[in-house]
Amino acid sequence: MGHAGRPYYVPVGNEEQVFRAAYRQNLAILLKGPTGCGKTRFVQAMAHDLNRPLVTVACHDDLTTADLVGRFLLRGGETEWVDGPLTRAVREGAICYLDEVVEARQDTTVVLHPLGDHRRQLPIDRLGLTLDAAPGFCLVVSYNPGYQSVLKDLKDSTRQRMVAIELGFPPPDVEEKVVAAEAGVAPDTASQLVVLGQAIRRLETPGLREVASTRVLIAAGQLIAEGLTPRAAARAAVAGPLTDDLSLTAGLAQLIDVYLGEDLAPAKA
Ligand code: ADP
């Protein structure tokens, strides 16, 4: 990743302080919050501040322990062990971020237990060895507390060794700054998009609240920066991804018309 500057992250509460404290005390971190609220960006910023390499694994429902730990591969007639990302992080003393760990298979708890608790060890059955995590290693797992979770299967003793940091959507003033900076739109435009996002999050309709994330507001801003009207941008970037339901789409279009006036000037980058 080179020596680029700090990834742009605006703190919402005391999350940076909690992260640093947990890191120094070798505690694993549970990052809770809806998708698109800034979890990944936050971990990137912290890895930069703590001067540690960051290994990120986007978890999915086929992700197995072998995907995390490693496997023997056939190379030119020879079998060769290849470390998985978790093993690499353990050896390097990296921050290992398991994004959306809820998606991973249940059997991954076998490795999360000894790594997440005081042992800080990674058992590699196929090699018949157990690795001690190098200094600096930190396990960070993110999940959406609303969902079924492999974390529910973690022993209490392991969960209690982890520190929870809850990240919600940023408050309006922070989210405005973020949308303006990330999309390159004027503060007024960012502010109107945030007001729209807030309105959608207030709806009682199941499923909608979380999807009007900071990420989709930024995407709408990016379309505006390309010259689309705010209404067209919001229909494409906010309403479209949110739902396929026709009446819901119509309702969102109305909401967009209410909150985004056509007289709003297109933004300058
Ligand atoms: P998550 O990992 O929770 O799904 P991301 O970290 O990918 O979400 O955040 C989505 C986008 O929202 C990021 O690309 C970033 O531009 C923006 N973002 C959200 N919250 C913040 C914040 N507090 N500071 C800076 N950018 C943020």
Residues whose N, C-alpha, C, O or C-beta is under 5 A from the ligand:
A	BS01	ADP	Y8 Y9 V10 P11 P34 T35 G36 C37 G38 K39 T40 R41 F42 P170 V178 E182 T214 R215
